[in-house]
Amino acid sequence: MNRHKRQLSRDLQNATTYAEWRAAAEALDRLDGYDEWRDADASADYDWRLIRARLRQVRQLRAEGQIAKLVHHLRQGLHWNLGNIGNPRLYERARVGTKRLIHDYVGEISETLRYLADLDAPEFPPADKHRFFTEVAHSYGRSALMLSGGATLGLFHVGVVKALYREGLVPPIMSGSSAGSVVCATVGTREPHEVEELLDPEAAYYHFWRILPWRDMLRNRALMDQNQLRKAIAANVRDWTFEEAYRRSGRVINITVSPAGVNQPPRLLNHLTFPYLYLHEAVLASCAVPVLFPPVMLMTQDERGQRVPYMPLLRWNDGSLKSDLPILRMRRLHNVNHFIVSQTNPHVLPFVSRREPGDGNVLHGARDFAYSSLRGQAKSVIDLVRHRLPMGNLRRTLDLGSSILDQEYRGNINILPEVSLWRYANVTSNPSMESIKRFILEGERATWPRIEMIRNQTLISQTLNDCIERIERGPQARLAAPTPGTKPDLRVVRTRGG
């Protein structure tokens, strides 16, 4: 038995696909007796009696065809994290999934919503149906995938997106800052059937870095060649406006930029706030780390469709400096109340906790409290000094330090790479193909243990979004639409060499 478990543990660590990882994880769960834990409804970590009662009611009303009661029941009782079913403690016991009652509840609600969306009955006319789904979707909220900065470490994001995409779990709302903006914009400028091109590491361009000769450094006041960065962005991101990207891909992409000057707040760029801005310059600005690259002027499309400067007096730089994860703004603009975060910022990783919010024991809580207190005290000292300084380079440096300490770098579900000297040694270098594949695989492996947690916590919102689209497009769309949370069909992607 011990030999068998050791072999399964090796299989788990060396897996190259989610299917391989899940097979080994489920086998280990069976050996450890976690199937019995999953089958038992009771747990102090969620309101299992409420969830079981709600599940029985929905099944009974649907079986009896009581449509009016079913709609009324769902309209006022369908809420995010009902009964605390999103509690991370429920996912720390078994390697795969959680209580079967939670899986059954989420699956039944999703299936019932699709049933109602396709239902043609006089007691649920189209106008009432559309109002029901839009109101429930607004009340329930939405999920978003947020990709942090991280320079070359941002290749980890590609693996995260790849793992989620293969399971049909990439949220339609994404944000990216700095390196994350490249991945976000690359996905956001692909139509749904084209996203799979990202799955092949040889199908993208990853040479973002070129050191300038010293004379050019002095002239440009930067260490790196911005033209090389621009070339890499152009090779991956299509030159669309935010509005065009949303219309063609169906994804809501958000890119953060920080002001290079004073008297300007950081901006969250998307199809609602800046519909006519071009993505190339937006991503270039979000990647413009001070000292490494000069700040960037944004470009927009005028009323005649011409490319013109946007507010030519303003310049913008690295979005992660002041808004790595724009959680508050995303809540207000897109009704997002659930955040999946892929965090790769080099200055954040050594300090960010690897436990999900609400997870851990008293000792872990004490450590988090100590770190939070120390960070708060450091910010207070910096603010005390900077408010008494005249505007200048020192004041701007302290402003930057204060904003870094003031940010929240975690979401509801957090996917983090391991901290190692090898990663930091490659943070500002053009990676070899071997390193690219290693970064991407690490992103996948870090995501696999979170897959079922993400599936359970996003399936209902995905289903609501899908139902609204199907209702608005008509009966033909309902026949062709895939089931949310299922794996998309994948074709083989040819590499550039073959």
Stockholm file with secondary structure:
# STOCKHOLM 1.0

chainA/1-498         MNRHKRQLSRDLQNATTYAEWRAAAEALDRLDGYDEWRDADASADYDWRLIRARLRQVRQLRAEGQIAKLVHHLRQGLHWNLGNIGNPRLYERARVGTKRLIHDYVGEISETLRYLADLDAPEFPPADKHRFFTEVAHSYGRSALMLSGGATLGLFHVGVVKALYREGLVPPIMSGSSAGSVVCATVGTREPHEVEELLDPEAAYYHFWRILPWRDMLRNRALMDQNQLRKAIAANVRDWTFEEAYRRSGRVINITVSPAGVNQPPRLLNHLTFPYLYLHEAVLASCAVPVLFPPVMLMTQDERGQRVPYMPLLRWNDGSLKSDLPILRMRRLHNVNHFIVSQTNPHVLPFVSRREPGDGNVLHGARDFAYSSLRGQAKSVIDLVRHRLPMGNLRRTLDLGSSILDQEYRGNINILPEVSLWRYANVTSNPSMESIKRFILEGERATWPRIEMIRNQTLISQTLNDCIERIERGPQARLAAPTPGTKPDLRVVRTRGG
#=GR chainA/1-498 SS CHHHHHHHHHHHHHCCSHHHHHHHHHHHHHHTTHHHHHHCCCCTTTTHHHHHHHHHHHHHHHHTTCHHHHHHHHHHHCCTTGGGTTCGGGGSSSSSCCCHHHHHHHHHHHHHHHHHHHCCCTTSCHHHHHHHHHHHHHHHCEEEEEECCCGGGGHHHHHHHHHHHHTTCCCSEEEECTHHHHHHHHHHTSCGGGGGGGGSGGGSCCCCCCBCCHHHHHHHTCSBCHHHHHHHHHHHSCCCBHHHHHHHHCCEEEEEEEESSSSCCCEEESTTTCTTBBHHHHHHHHTCCTTTSCCBCCEEECTTSCEEESSTTCCEECTHHHHSSCHHHHHHHHCEEEEEEECCCTTTTTTSCSSCTTCSCHHHHHHHHHHHHHHHHHHHHHHHHHTTSCSSHHHHHHHHHHHHHHCCCCCSEEECCCCCHHHHHTTTSCCCHHHHHHHHHHHHHHHGGGHHHHHHHHHHHHHHHHHHHHHHHCHHHHHHCCCTTSCCCCCCCCCTTC
#=GC SS_cons         CHHHHHHHHHHHHHCCSHHHHHHHHHHHHHHTTHHHHHHCCCCTTTTHHHHHHHHHHHHHHHHTTCHHHHHHHHHHHCCTTGGGTTCGGGGSSSSSCCCHHHHHHHHHHHHHHHHHHHCCCTTSCHHHHHHHHHHHHHHHCEEEEEECCCGGGGHHHHHHHHHHHHTTCCCSEEEECTHHHHHHHHHHTSCGGGGGGGGSGGGSCCCCCCBCCHHHHHHHTCSBCHHHHHHHHHHHSCCCBHHHHHHHHCCEEEEEEEESSSSCCCEEESTTTCTTBBHHHHHHHHTCCTTTSCCBCCEEECTTSCEEESSTTCCEECTHHHHSSCHHHHHHHHCEEEEEEECCCTTTTTTSCSSCTTCSCHHHHHHHHHHHHHHHHHHHHHHHHHTTSCSSHHHHHHHHHHHHHHCCCCCSEEECCCCCHHHHHTTTSCCCHHHHHHHHHHHHHHHGGGHHHHHHHHHHHHHHHHHHHHHHHCHHHHHHCCCTTSCCCCCCCCCTTC
//
